[in-house]
Amino acid sequence: MNWTLIENAIRKAREEGEFDNLPGRGKPLPKDELEHLPPDIRMAVRILRNSGYDDEAMFVQKEITDLGGRLHHAPETEKTELEAAYNKQMKKMNSLLSKKGVRTNSSAFKEYNRQIQDKLKW
C-alpha cells in the first residue's frame, strides 16, 4: 500500500479545514472498554464484535472449542457425556446466530461442521 498517497490526502484535507468541525473535536477519547485485555486479544475481540459476535457468542464458542478438545482426548467412557455437552453448546450457538439473522442451515455451515467432526474423529 502506498502510505505517502494516503498521508498526502490527509494533509490536504487538514489544510482545507475538513477536520475542523468534527463532533468531539478537542474532547478526550472515550475510555477503552477492552483496555484490560492484551493488545493482540483486544484487536481480535474488536474484529469479532464488528463481525456480529457478542460476549455471549464468544463465550459459547470458547466452550465449544474446549469441549471439542476434551472430546478428542477423552476415553470412550466419557465421550457420550462430552458429546451431549458439545451438541448443547452447538445448539446454543446456532440459536444465537439465528437471532442475529445468520443462516446456520447453509451448506457452508454444514460443510464446516462436517470438517470439524472429521478433524476430531468422534
C-alpha positions as CSV (number, residue, x, y, z in Angstrom):
1,M,0.0,0.0,0.0
2,N,1.3,3.5,-0.8
3,W,1.2,5.3,2.5
4,T,2.6,8.5,1.0
5,L,-0.6,8.8,-1.1
6,I,-2.8,8.4,2.0
7,E,-0.7,10.8,4.1
8,N,-0.9,13.4,1.3
9,A,-4.7,13.1,1.2
10,I,-5.0,13.5,4.9
11,R,-2.6,16.5,4.9
12,K,-4.6,18.2,2.1
13,A,-7.9,17.6,3.9
14,R,-6.4,19.1,7.1
15,E,-5.1,22.1,5.2
16,E,-8.6,22.7,3.6
17,G,-10.2,22.5,7.1
18,E,-12.2,19.4,6.5
19,F,-11.4,18.2,10.0
20,D,-12.3,21.5,11.8
21,N,-15.9,20.8,12.7
22,L,-15.9,17.1,13.6
23,P,-18.0,16.0,16.5
24,G,-16.0,15.6,19.7
25,R,-13.1,17.8,18.5
26,G,-10.9,18.9,21.4
27,K,-12.5,16.4,23.8
28,P,-10.7,13.3,25.2
29,L,-11.3,10.0,23.6
30,P,-13.7,7.7,25.4
31,K,-12.2,5.1,27.8
32,D,-11.4,1.8,26.0
33,E,-13.7,-0.9,27.5
34,L,-11.2,-3.6,26.4
35,E,-8.1,-2.0,27.9
36,H,-7.8,-4.8,30.5
37,L,-7.1,-7.3,27.6
38,P,-3.6,-7.7,26.0
39,P,-3.4,-5.7,22.7
40,D,-3.4,-8.7,20.4
41,I,-6.5,-10.2,22.1
42,R,-8.1,-6.7,22.2
43,M,-7.9,-6.5,18.4
44,A,-9.3,-10.0,18.0
45,V,-12.3,-9.2,20.2
46,R,-12.9,-6.0,18.3
47,I,-12.9,-7.9,15.0
48,L,-15.3,-10.5,16.4
49,R,-17.7,-7.8,17.7
50,N,-17.6,-6.0,14.4
51,S,-18.4,-9.3,12.7
52,G,-21.6,-9.6,14.8
53,Y,-20.3,-11.7,17.6
54,D,-21.1,-10.6,21.2
55,D,-19.6,-11.6,24.5
56,E,-22.1,-14.5,24.9
57,A,-21.3,-15.9,21.5
58,M,-17.6,-15.7,22.2
59,F,-18.1,-17.5,25.5
60,V,-20.2,-20.2,23.8
61,Q,-17.5,-20.5,21.0
62,K,-14.8,-20.9,23.7
63,E,-16.9,-23.6,25.4
64,I,-17.4,-25.4,22.0
65,T,-13.6,-25.3,21.4
66,D,-12.8,-26.5,24.9
67,L,-15.3,-29.4,24.7
68,G,-14.1,-30.4,21.2
69,G,-10.5,-30.6,22.6
70,R,-11.6,-32.6,25.6
71,L,-13.7,-34.9,23.4
72,H,-10.8,-35.6,21.1
73,H,-8.7,-36.9,24.0
74,A,-11.4,-38.4,26.2
75,P,-11.6,-42.1,26.9
76,E,-14.6,-43.9,25.4
77,T,-16.4,-44.0,28.7
78,E,-16.6,-40.1,28.8
79,K,-17.4,-39.4,25.2
80,T,-21.2,-39.7,25.4
81,E,-21.4,-37.1,28.1
82,L,-19.0,-34.7,26.4
83,E,-20.8,-35.2,23.0
84,A,-24.1,-34.2,24.7
85,A,-22.5,-31.1,26.2
86,Y,-20.9,-30.2,22.8
87,N,-24.2,-30.6,21.0
88,K,-25.9,-28.5,23.6
89,Q,-23.4,-25.7,23.0
90,M,-23.7,-26.0,19.3
91,K,-27.5,-25.6,19.5
92,K,-26.9,-22.6,21.7
93,M,-24.5,-21.1,19.1
94,N,-26.9,-21.8,16.3
95,S,-29.7,-20.1,18.3
96,L,-27.5,-17.0,18.9
97,L,-26.6,-16.9,15.2
98,S,-30.2,-17.4,14.1
99,K,-31.3,-14.4,16.3
100,K,-28.7,-12.3,14.5
101,G,-30.0,-13.4,11.2
102,V,-27.1,-15.7,10.3
103,R,-28.4,-18.7,8.5
104,T,-26.8,-21.8,10.0
105,N,-28.5,-24.4,7.8
106,S,-26.4,-23.3,4.9
107,S,-24.3,-25.8,3.0
108,A,-21.2,-23.8,4.1
109,F,-22.1,-24.3,7.8
110,K,-22.9,-28.0,7.3
111,E,-19.6,-28.5,5.5
112,Y,-17.7,-26.6,8.2
113,N,-19.4,-28.7,10.9
114,R,-18.5,-31.9,9.0
115,Q,-14.9,-30.8,8.8
116,I,-14.7,-30.2,12.5
117,Q,-16.2,-33.6,13.2
118,D,-13.8,-35.2,10.9
119,K,-10.9,-33.5,12.4
120,L,-12.0,-34.5,15.9
121,K,-12.7,-38.1,14.7
122,W,-15.6,-38.9,17.0
